């Protein structure tokens, strides 16, 4: 366990529903108990330093944040090429991942909770919220439909069952998610939701990926995300 200014960090090990030891990174407001909770569904790369920074940013906003390593059952060595990452994504047990995310959120205790996810995690965030019990859901450029066949529902199907408000964060220039697809997803969101489109492509919030990051769009998107969480988790 460690501390940074205003926050407390923890490396946790949870026991998943299939018995696997599930690592999770948590960032909490220092000296505060009972804050609303947010579970983070990571990108295809898992719980990276950037995902941990996202957790820290959420904690500085007054929420308890946790990011479970859903890829713990299928690790890949450093330097793996894109094809191997995509193959691992195709092997991912999506229903188990949802159970992992809900377990991690429960590990933070009771009270209001939300999910947020990025890319792969954006779709997982919607599927997690579709299970009920959350007060807010954020999907950052999560695919409305899976790229490969899977028994899990598409995000656009799950969105019809989400009982809480959803915020969709998407780029107008995303080559993999046309605006029409994002808008179709947004129409499936429940009342009180919002679809926000930015002048950016995919993964534009990740400032560790200079080929994707769009600072101007990120500066607009992050306050919208935090404001949405505050309104729905208050």
Backbone as JSON, one array per atom type, in Angstrom:
{
  "sequence": "XXXXXXXXXXXXXXXXXXXXXXXXXXXXXXXXXXXXXXXXXXXXXXXXXXXXXXXXXXXXXXXXXXXXXXXXXXXXXXXXXXXXXXXXXXXXXXXXXXXXXXXXXXXXXXXXXXXXXXXXXXXXXXXXXXXXXXXXXXXXXXXXXXXXXXXXXXXXXXXXXXXXXXXXXXXXXXXXXXXXXXXXXXXXXXXXXXXXXXXXXXXXXXXXXXXXXXXXXXXXXXXXXXXXXXXXXX",
  "N": [[0.85, -1.19, 0.0], [0.49, 2.25, -0.76], [0.96, 5.87, -0.75], [-0.07, 8.88, -2.35], [-0.24, 12.4, -3.02], [-3.14, 13.31, -1.53], [-4.4, 10.9, -2.11], [-4.8, 7.35, -1.58], [-3.17, 4.33, -2.3], [-3.63, 0.93, -3.29], [-2.6, -2.42, -3.78], [-4.39, -5.1, -4.54], [-5.43, -8.52, -4.03], [-7.84, -10.5, -5.22], [-10.25, -13.14, -4.96], [-11.47, -14.72, -7.66], [-14.6, -15.75, -9.2], [-14.12, -18.17, -10.42], [-12.11, -19.2, -8.94], [-9.59, -18.22, -9.48], [-6.77, -16.2, -8.65], [-7.11, -12.85, -8.53], [-5.55, -10.01, -9.49], [-5.78, -6.56, -8.5], [-5.81, -3.05, -8.85], [-6.21, -0.35, -6.68], [-7.3, 2.95, -6.02], [-7.86, 5.42, -3.66], [-9.63, 8.12, -2.1], [-7.7, 9.85, 0.22], [-7.97, 9.43, 3.7], [-10.71, 9.39, 3.78], [-13.84, 7.78, 4.05], [-16.36, 5.57, 2.73], [-16.88, 6.67, 0.21], [-18.39, 7.11, -3.09], [-18.13, 4.43, -5.5], [-16.05, 3.33, -8.23], [-15.55, 1.14, -10.85], [-13.0, 0.14, -13.07], [-12.75, -0.79, -16.38], [-10.3, -2.05, -18.29], [-8.29, -1.3, -21.25], [-7.32, -3.39, -24.08], [-4.75, -3.89, -23.31], [-4.65, -4.34, -20.64], [-4.16, -3.76, -17.08], [-2.42, -1.2, -17.15], [0.28, 1.24, -16.59], [-1.01, 3.61, -17.37], [-3.76, 3.09, -16.97], [-3.7, 2.84, -14.21], [-3.08, 5.48, -13.59], [-5.45, 6.66, -14.44], [-7.17, 5.62, -12.49], [-6.1, 6.92, -10.26], [-6.7, 9.58, -10.93], [-9.49, 9.51, -10.85], [-9.83, 8.97, -8.14], [-8.85, 11.34, -7.06], [-10.93, 12.96, -7.66], [-12.72, 12.34, -5.74], [-13.79, 9.79, -5.59], [-13.8, 6.24, -4.96], [-11.68, 4.09, -6.65], [-11.15, 1.2, -8.69], [-9.29, -1.2, -10.49], [-9.44, -4.19, -11.95], [-7.34, -6.91, -13.05], [-8.28, -8.31, -15.72], [-7.14, -9.91, -17.59], [-5.57, -11.77, -16.34], [-5.59, -14.51, -16.52], [-4.51, -15.08, -18.94], [-1.81, -14.1, -19.73], [0.52, -12.1, -21.65], [3.82, -11.86, -23.03], [6.09, -9.05, -22.7], [6.48, -6.81, -25.43], [4.99, -8.14, -27.29], [3.42, -8.63, -30.46], [0.87, -6.86, -32.4], [-0.94, -8.68, -33.53], [-0.91, -10.83, -31.76], [-1.97, -9.65, -29.48], [-4.58, -9.12, -30.37], [-5.44, -11.72, -30.82], [-5.45, -12.68, -28.2], [-7.48, -11.11, -27.16], [-9.62, -12.21, -28.56], [-9.75, -14.64, -27.32], [-10.72, -14.04, -24.86], [-12.75, -14.6, -22.05], [-15.66, -13.27, -21.9], [-18.07, -13.18, -20.25], [-16.9, -14.06, -17.79], [-15.13, -11.97, -17.38], [-16.9, -9.87, -16.85], [-17.93, -10.77, -14.44], [-15.6, -10.58, -12.93], [-15.22, -7.79, -12.9], [-17.48, -6.9, -11.51], [-17.04, -8.17, -9.09], [-14.73, -6.84, -8.25], [-15.69, -4.24, -7.89], [-17.48, -4.71, -5.78], [-15.63, -5.33, -3.84], [-14.81, -2.94, -2.85], [-16.7, -2.22, -1.08], [-19.92, -1.04, 0.1], [-22.64, 1.07, -1.12], [-23.17, 3.68, -3.61], [-22.32, 2.9, -6.99], [-20.3, 2.8, -10.01], [-19.4, 2.12, -13.43], [-16.61, 2.34, -15.64], [-15.03, 2.31, -18.79], [-12.54, 1.65, -21.35], [-12.07, 1.47, -24.8], [-11.94, -1.9, -25.52], [-12.72, -2.2, -22.85], [-14.73, -0.27, -22.7], [-16.97, -1.39, -23.93], [-17.23, -3.56, -22.18], [-17.85, -2.17, -19.86], [-20.47, -1.32, -20.36], [-21.77, -3.81, -20.55], [-21.35, -4.68, -17.95], [-22.84, -2.81, -16.47], [-25.34, -3.49, -17.39], [-26.07, -5.6, -15.83], [-27.26, -4.53, -13.62], [-27.68, -2.67, -10.5], [-25.89, -0.55, -10.52], [-25.17, 3.0, -10.53], [-24.3, 4.62, -12.53], [-22.74, 4.64, -15.76], [-19.95, 4.64, -17.89], [-18.8, 4.66, -21.16], [-15.99, 4.68, -22.99], [-15.19, 5.06, -26.14], [-15.98, 2.37, -26.65], [-16.64, -0.58, -28.49], [-19.63, -0.82, -30.32], [-20.44, -3.27, -31.34], [-19.07, -6.55, -31.13], [-16.0, -7.51, -32.7], [-15.43, -10.08, -33.45], [-17.05, -13.31, -33.61], [-18.91, -14.16, -30.71], [-20.33, -15.6, -27.76], [-21.24, -13.73, -26.0], [-23.36, -10.87, -25.44], [-23.61, -8.11, -27.75], [-22.49, -4.75, -27.11], [-24.39, -2.89, -27.89], [-26.71, -4.34, -27.75], [-26.78, -4.98, -25.04], [-27.02, -2.45, -23.98], [-29.69, -1.74, -24.11], [-30.69, -2.89, -21.84], [-29.57, -1.65, -19.7], [-30.05, -0.11, -16.64], [-29.27, 2.33, -15.59], [-28.1, 5.76, -16.04], [-26.06, 6.39, -18.93], [-22.94, 7.45, -20.19], [-21.58, 8.05, -23.23], [-18.48, 8.27, -24.78], [-16.98, 9.25, -27.63], [-14.99, 9.32, -30.66], [-15.14, 11.44, -33.48], [-13.66, 10.81, -35.66], [-12.91, 8.17, -35.55], [-11.54, 5.35, -36.94], [-12.43, 2.76, -36.63], [-14.9, 2.79, -35.44], [-17.53, 4.0, -36.77], [-19.28, 7.18, -36.84], [-22.02, 6.83, -37.21], [-22.45, 4.31, -36.1], [-21.81, 4.78, -33.41], [-23.82, 6.6, -32.82], [-26.05, 4.99, -33.17], [-25.69, 3.24, -31.04], [-25.95, 5.1, -28.95], [-28.67, 5.67, -29.09], [-29.75, 3.49, -27.89], [-29.31, 3.85, -25.24], [-30.48, 4.42, -21.87], [-32.99, 6.76, -20.5], [-31.73, 9.98, -19.45], [-29.17, 9.66, -20.24], [-26.18, 10.29, -22.25], [-24.61, 10.89, -25.36], [-21.48, 11.78, -26.37], [-19.58, 13.33, -28.78], [-16.35, 13.8, -30.14], [-13.74, 15.77, -31.68], [-11.7, 13.75, -32.71], [-9.85, 10.64, -32.9], [-9.66, 7.13, -32.3], [-9.07, 5.96, -28.93], [-8.32, 8.42, -27.84], [-8.04, 9.56, -25.33], [-5.84, 8.56, -24.05], [-2.9, 9.5, -22.89], [-0.43, 8.32, -23.02], [-0.05, 7.28, -25.44], [1.12, 8.62, -28.03], [0.48, 8.57, -30.73], [-2.22, 8.38, -30.8], [-3.4, 10.04, -28.89], [-5.28, 12.99, -28.26], [-4.99, 16.04, -27.26], [-6.62, 18.38, -27.04], [-9.23, 17.38, -27.31], [-9.28, 15.57, -25.17], [-9.08, 17.29, -23.0], [-11.59, 18.39, -22.96], [-13.2, 16.14, -22.67], [-12.58, 14.78, -20.22], [-13.48, 16.49, -18.01], [-16.22, 16.34, -18.57], [-16.74, 13.62, -18.15], [-16.1, 13.37, -15.37], [-17.93, 15.18, -14.29], [-20.34, 13.95, -14.99], [-20.16, 11.59, -13.46], [-20.15, 12.71, -10.88], [-22.72, 13.87, -10.76], [-24.39, 11.64, -10.88], [-23.58, 9.93, -8.9], [-23.77, 11.24, -6.55]],
  "CA": [[0.0, 0.0, 0.0], [1.26, 3.48, -0.81], [0.18, 7.1, -0.75], [0.33, 10.06, -3.08], [-0.96, 13.56, -2.51], [-4.6, 13.27, -1.54], [-4.97, 9.59, -2.4], [-4.18, 6.16, -1.03], [-3.13, 3.28, -3.31], [-3.56, -0.44, -2.79], [-2.54, -3.55, -4.7], [-5.23, -6.13, -3.93], [-5.59, -9.82, -4.67], [-9.19, -10.99, -4.97], [-10.51, -14.49, -5.45], [-12.53, -14.65, -8.66], [-15.64, -16.78, -9.09], [-13.57, -19.44, -10.88], [-11.02, -19.56, -8.05], [-8.33, -17.58, -9.88], [-6.35, -15.04, -7.88], [-7.32, -11.72, -9.43], [-4.92, -8.76, -9.01], [-6.54, -5.34, -8.76], [-5.21, -1.81, -8.36], [-7.22, 0.55, -6.14], [-6.9, 4.28, -5.59], [-8.94, 5.9, -2.81], [-9.38, 9.43, -1.48], [-7.02, 9.65, 1.5], [-8.62, 9.89, 4.91], [-12.16, 9.45, 3.58], [-14.47, 6.47, 3.93], [-17.72, 5.56, 2.22], [-17.05, 7.41, -1.04], [-18.9, 6.31, -4.2], [-17.14, 3.52, -6.06], [-15.97, 3.23, -9.68], [-14.7, 0.06, -11.35], [-12.41, 0.5, -14.37], [-12.51, -1.87, -17.33], [-9.14, -1.57, -19.03], [-8.11, -1.59, -22.67], [-6.79, -4.71, -24.39], [-3.42, -4.04, -22.72], [-4.79, -4.66, -19.23], [-3.95, -2.7, -16.09], [-1.16, -0.54, -17.48], [0.49, 2.46, -15.81], [-2.01, 4.62, -17.7], [-4.99, 2.74, -16.26], [-3.49, 3.21, -12.8], [-3.21, 6.94, -13.5], [-6.88, 6.95, -14.51], [-7.71, 5.34, -11.15], [-5.67, 8.01, -9.37], [-7.47, 10.78, -11.28], [-10.84, 9.31, -10.33], [-9.75, 9.11, -6.68], [-8.7, 12.77, -6.73], [-12.26, 13.56, -7.8], [-13.51, 11.99, -4.58], [-14.37, 8.46, -5.72], [-12.93, 5.08, -4.81], [-11.52, 3.49, -7.97], [-10.47, -0.08, -8.71], [-9.1, -1.76, -11.83], [-9.01, -5.59, -11.88], [-6.61, -7.4, -14.23], [-9.13, -9.37, -16.29], [-6.32, -10.78, -18.44], [-4.65, -12.53, -15.49], [-5.6, -15.92, -16.93], [-3.93, -15.22, -20.28], [-0.81, -13.04, -19.89], [1.39, -12.11, -22.82], [5.11, -11.25, -22.72], [6.34, -7.7, -23.2], [6.94, -6.76, -26.81], [4.12, -8.94, -28.15], [2.91, -7.83, -31.57], [-0.56, -6.56, -32.4], [-1.71, -9.88, -33.84], [-1.03, -11.62, -30.54], [-2.92, -8.95, -28.6], [-5.93, -9.34, -30.9], [-5.77, -13.13, -30.58], [-5.79, -12.8, -26.79], [-8.81, -10.53, -27.02], [-10.61, -13.17, -29.07], [-9.85, -15.74, -26.35], [-11.21, -13.55, -23.59], [-14.04, -15.06, -21.55], [-16.32, -12.01, -21.57], [-18.89, -13.29, -19.02], [-16.02, -14.09, -16.61], [-14.61, -10.61, -17.19], [-17.95, -9.1, -16.2], [-17.95, -11.2, -13.03], [-14.41, -10.0, -12.3], [-15.44, -6.36, -12.7], [-18.47, -6.72, -10.46], [-16.37, -8.58, -7.85], [-13.82, -5.77, -7.85], [-16.5, -3.14, -7.36], [-17.98, -5.13, -4.47], [-14.51, -5.34, -2.88], [-14.68, -1.6, -2.28], [-17.73, -2.01, -0.07], [-21.29, -0.76, -0.31], [-22.88, 2.42, -1.59], [-23.36, 3.86, -5.04], [-21.2, 2.45, -7.81], [-20.33, 3.07, -11.44], [-18.38, 1.47, -14.25], [-16.05, 3.11, -16.74], [-14.12, 1.47, -19.55], [-11.88, 2.24, -22.49], [-11.94, 0.54, -25.92], [-12.55, -3.15, -25.06], [-13.35, -1.94, -21.57], [-15.94, 0.51, -22.88], [-18.06, -2.36, -24.13], [-17.39, -4.31, -20.94], [-18.52, -1.29, -18.91], [-21.9, -1.39, -20.65], [-22.25, -5.14, -20.16], [-21.35, -4.72, -16.49], [-23.98, -2.03, -16.0], [-26.58, -4.18, -17.76], [-26.39, -6.52, -14.74], [-27.98, -3.83, -12.57], [-27.01, -2.32, -9.27], [-25.0, 0.6, -10.67], [-25.82, 4.3, -10.66], [-23.79, 5.31, -13.72], [-21.88, 3.85, -16.65], [-19.24, 5.41, -18.91], [-18.13, 3.88, -22.19], [-15.1, 5.5, -23.8], [-14.95, 4.42, -27.45], [-16.23, 0.93, -26.64], [-17.28, -1.0, -29.74], [-21.05, -1.2, -30.2], [-20.56, -4.69, -31.66], [-17.79, -7.25, -31.1], [-15.41, -7.71, -34.02], [-15.4, -11.51, -33.72], [-18.19, -14.01, -33.01], [-18.8, -14.46, -29.29], [-21.66, -15.83, -27.18], [-21.64, -12.58, -25.19], [-24.12, -9.88, -26.2], [-22.96, -6.87, -28.17], [-22.78, -3.61, -26.23], [-25.63, -2.24, -28.34], [-27.8, -5.16, -27.23], [-26.78, -4.84, -23.58], [-27.41, -1.09, -23.62], [-31.15, -1.7, -23.93], [-31.02, -3.43, -20.52], [-28.89, -0.88, -18.66], [-31.06, 0.68, -15.94], [-28.73, 3.6, -15.1], [-27.61, 6.64, -17.11], [-24.81, 6.03, -19.6], [-22.24, 8.47, -20.95], [-20.74, 7.5, -24.29], [-17.42, 9.17, -25.23], [-16.53, 8.7, -28.9], [-14.31, 10.22, -31.58], [-15.79, 11.59, -34.78], [-12.75, 10.32, -36.69], [-12.47, 6.83, -35.18], [-11.66, 4.52, -38.14], [-13.06, 1.48, -36.34], [-16.27, 2.99, -34.94], [-18.13, 5.13, -37.47], [-20.2, 7.99, -36.06], [-23.35, 6.24, -37.29], [-22.51, 3.21, -35.13], [-21.85, 5.38, -32.08], [-25.15, 7.18, -32.65], [-26.98, 3.88, -32.98], [-25.51, 2.82, -29.65], [-26.51, 6.12, -28.09], [-30.13, 5.57, -29.1], [-30.12, 2.38, -27.01], [-29.07, 4.24, -23.85], [-31.71, 4.78, -21.14], [-33.16, 8.19, -20.22], [-30.7, 10.57, -18.6], [-27.86, 9.34, -20.81], [-25.64, 11.25, -23.22], [-23.54, 10.5, -26.28], [-20.64, 12.94, -26.65], [-18.66, 13.09, -29.89], [-15.24, 14.75, -30.1], [-12.89, 15.83, -32.87], [-10.57, 12.87, -32.39], [-10.01, 9.26, -33.34], [-9.79, 6.13, -31.24], [-8.12, 5.99, -27.8], [-7.78, 9.78, -27.77], [-7.82, 9.97, -23.95], [-4.64, 7.93, -23.5], [-1.76, 10.37, -23.17], [0.81, 7.55, -23.18], [-0.03, 6.81, -26.83], [1.17, 9.87, -28.79], [-0.12, 8.42, -32.05], [-3.68, 8.38, -30.63], [-3.83, 11.07, -27.95], [-5.66, 14.3, -28.78], [-5.05, 16.81, -26.02], [-7.76, 19.29, -27.02], [-10.43, 16.59, -27.05], [-9.19, 15.01, -23.82], [-9.35, 18.36, -22.03], [-13.05, 18.55, -22.92], [-13.88, 14.9, -22.3], [-12.41, 14.39, -18.82], [-14.45, 17.18, -17.15], [-17.57, 15.8, -18.83], [-16.8, 12.32, -17.45], [-16.15, 13.56, -13.92], [-19.19, 15.82, -13.97], [-21.37, 12.91, -15.1], [-20.05, 10.73, -12.28], [-20.59, 13.45, -9.69], [-24.18, 14.04, -10.78], [-25.11, 10.38, -10.72], [-23.11, 9.21, -7.71], [-23.91, 12.11, -5.37]],
  "C": [[0.88, 1.24, 0.0], [0.35, 4.69, -0.82], [0.79, 8.11, -1.69], [-0.52, 11.2, -2.55], [-2.47, 13.39, -2.66], [-5.22, 11.92, -1.81], [-4.16, 8.48, -1.72], [-4.26, 5.06, -2.09], [-3.0, 1.91, -2.66], [-3.42, -1.41, -3.95], [-3.26, -4.71, -4.02], [-5.13, -7.44, -4.69], [-6.95, -10.38, -4.25], [-9.28, -12.43, -5.45], [-11.71, -14.46, -6.37], [-13.49, -15.83, -8.51], [-15.16, -18.14, -9.58], [-12.36, -19.89, -10.06], [-9.69, -18.93, -8.38], [-8.04, -16.39, -8.97], [-6.29, -13.83, -8.83], [-6.65, -10.46, -8.87], [-5.82, -7.57, -9.36], [-5.8, -4.16, -8.14], [-6.32, -0.89, -7.9], [-6.58, 1.87, -5.75], [-8.09, 4.9, -4.88], [-8.62, 7.31, -2.32], [-8.8, 9.22, -0.08], [-7.85, 10.21, 2.65], [-10.13, 9.99, 4.81], [-12.69, 8.03, 3.47], [-15.87, 6.62, 3.36], [-17.95, 6.36, 0.96], [-17.7, 6.53, -2.11], [-17.78, 5.56, -4.9], [-17.2, 3.5, -7.59], [-15.05, 2.08, -10.05], [-14.27, 0.39, -12.77], [-12.18, -0.75, -15.19], [-11.44, -1.39, -18.31], [-9.23, -1.88, -20.53], [-7.58, -3.02, -22.84], [-5.45, -4.96, -23.71], [-3.47, -4.34, -21.23], [-4.51, -3.46, -18.33], [-2.53, -2.14, -16.25], [-0.92, 0.63, -16.54], [-0.54, 3.55, -16.12], [-3.34, 4.33, -17.0], [-4.86, 3.07, -14.78], [-3.58, 4.71, -12.62], [-4.67, 7.37, -13.61], [-7.53, 6.72, -13.14], [-7.34, 6.46, -10.18], [-6.47, 9.29, -9.65], [-8.89, 10.68, -10.74], [-10.85, 9.48, -8.81], [-9.6, 10.58, -6.29], [-10.01, 13.53, -6.9], [-13.2, 13.17, -6.67], [-14.16, 10.63, -4.62], [-13.32, 7.39, -5.39], [-12.87, 4.36, -6.15], [-10.76, 2.18, -7.87], [-10.44, -0.62, -10.13], [-8.6, -3.19, -11.7], [-8.3, -6.01, -13.17], [-7.36, -8.6, -14.82], [-8.35, -10.31, -17.2], [-5.36, -11.65, -17.64], [-4.55, -13.98, -15.93], [-4.87, -16.15, -18.26], [-2.89, -14.12, -20.51], [0.0, -13.22, -21.17], [2.71, -11.43, -22.46], [5.22, -9.84, -23.29], [6.86, -7.78, -24.64], [6.11, -7.58, -27.77], [3.54, -8.07, -29.26], [1.39, -7.72, -31.54], [-1.41, -7.82, -32.64], [-1.93, -10.74, -32.6], [-2.0, -10.97, -29.55], [-4.35, -9.22, -29.06], [-6.37, -10.79, -30.66], [-6.16, -13.34, -29.12], [-7.18, -12.21, -26.52], [-9.89, -11.51, -27.45], [-10.77, -14.37, -28.14], [-10.52, -15.32, -25.05], [-12.6, -14.1, -23.27], [-14.8, -13.82, -21.06], [-17.23, -12.14, -20.35], [-18.05, -13.35, -17.74], [-15.45, -12.71, -16.33], [-15.63, -9.73, -16.49], [-18.04, -9.48, -14.72], [-16.75, -10.63, -12.28], [-14.64, -8.53, -11.96], [-16.43, -6.12, -11.56], [-17.9, -7.14, -9.09], [-15.47, -7.45, -7.34], [-14.59, -4.6, -7.26], [-17.01, -3.48, -5.96], [-16.89, -5.12, -3.41], [-14.3, -3.99, -2.23], [-15.75, -1.31, -1.25], [-19.09, -1.74, -0.67], [-21.42, 0.67, -0.82], [-23.0, 2.48, -3.1], [-22.1, 3.46, -5.81], [-21.4, 2.77, -9.27], [-19.26, 2.25, -12.13], [-17.9, 2.45, -15.3], [-15.08, 2.21, -17.47], [-13.64, 2.16, -20.81], [-11.66, 1.18, -23.57], [-12.65, -0.77, -25.58], [-13.34, -2.91, -23.79], [-14.6, -1.09, -21.66], [-17.15, -0.37, -23.09], [-18.31, -3.16, -22.86], [-18.09, -3.47, -19.87], [-20.03, -1.34, -19.11], [-22.47, -2.74, -20.23], [-22.3, -5.28, -18.64], [-22.56, -3.98, -15.93], [-25.3, -2.71, -16.31], [-27.0, -5.18, -16.69], [-27.11, -5.87, -13.58], [-27.13, -3.49, -11.38], [-26.07, -1.15, -9.34], [-25.81, 1.88, -10.83], [-25.37, 5.07, -11.88], [-22.87, 4.38, -14.49], [-21.26, 4.78, -17.67], [-18.56, 4.45, -19.87], [-17.31, 4.82, -23.06], [-14.65, 4.69, -25.02], [-15.0, 2.9, -27.38], [-17.0, 0.53, -27.9], [-18.75, -1.37, -29.5], [-21.28, -2.68, -30.48], [-19.16, -5.31, -31.62], [-17.3, -7.5, -32.51], [-15.44, -9.18, -34.43], [-16.62, -12.17, -33.09], [-17.93, -14.36, -31.55], [-20.2, -14.72, -28.76], [-22.14, -14.66, -26.34], [-22.44, -11.6, -26.04], [-23.24, -8.73, -26.65], [-23.33, -5.77, -27.19], [-24.1, -2.96, -26.62], [-26.86, -3.03, -27.89], [-27.92, -4.97, -25.72], [-27.28, -3.47, -23.16], [-28.91, -0.95, -23.4], [-31.56, -2.16, -22.54], [-30.36, -2.65, -19.38], [-29.9, 0.02, -17.96], [-30.58, 2.05, -15.46], [-28.29, 4.48, -16.27], [-26.25, 6.2, -17.63], [-24.24, 7.27, -20.28], [-21.35, 7.78, -21.96], [-19.77, 8.57, -24.78], [-16.81, 8.57, -26.5], [-15.87, 9.77, -29.77], [-15.0, 10.27, -32.93], [-14.95, 10.96, -35.9], [-12.2, 8.94, -36.38], [-12.64, 5.92, -36.4], [-12.38, 3.2, -37.89], [-14.49, 1.58, -35.86], [-16.85, 4.2, -35.65], [-19.11, 5.89, -36.58], [-21.6, 7.39, -36.08], [-23.51, 5.09, -36.31], [-22.59, 3.74, -33.7], [-23.24, 5.96, -31.81], [-26.21, 6.1, -32.47], [-26.9, 3.35, -31.56], [-26.17, 3.81, -28.71], [-28.03, 6.07, -28.02], [-30.63, 4.43, -28.2], [-29.93, 2.72, -25.53], [-30.4, 4.6, -23.18], [-31.84, 6.29, -20.96], [-32.11, 8.72, -19.25], [-29.3, 10.34, -19.1], [-27.43, 10.41, -21.8], [-24.59, 10.57, -24.09], [-22.77, 11.75, -26.65], [-19.61, 12.57, -27.7], [-17.61, 14.2, -29.93], [-14.43, 14.68, -31.4], [-11.6, 15.06, -32.6], [-10.85, 11.5, -32.99], [-10.2, 8.33, -32.17], [-8.75, 6.37, -30.15], [-7.54, 7.38, -27.55], [-7.56, 10.29, -26.35], [-6.48, 9.51, -23.39], [-3.39, 8.73, -23.86], [-0.42, 9.65, -23.2], [0.93, 6.99, -24.6], [-0.05, 8.04, -27.75], [0.56, 9.78, -30.18], [-1.64, 8.49, -32.0], [-4.19, 9.58, -29.83], [-4.15, 12.38, -28.64], [-5.93, 15.19, -27.57], [-6.29, 17.7, -25.96], [-9.06, 18.54, -26.71], [-10.44, 16.03, -25.63], [-9.51, 16.06, -22.77], [-10.85, 18.65, -21.91], [-13.73, 17.31, -22.34], [-13.76, 14.58, -20.81], [-13.34, 15.16, -17.88], [-15.88, 16.69, -17.35], [-17.75, 14.47, -18.1], [-16.95, 12.52, -15.95], [-17.44, 14.24, -13.49], [-20.35, 14.84, -14.0], [-21.35, 12.0, -13.88], [-20.53, 11.45, -11.03], [-22.11, 13.57, -9.64], [-24.91, 12.74, -10.43], [-24.7, 9.58, -9.49], [-23.26, 10.03, -6.44], [-24.93, 11.51, -4.4]]
}
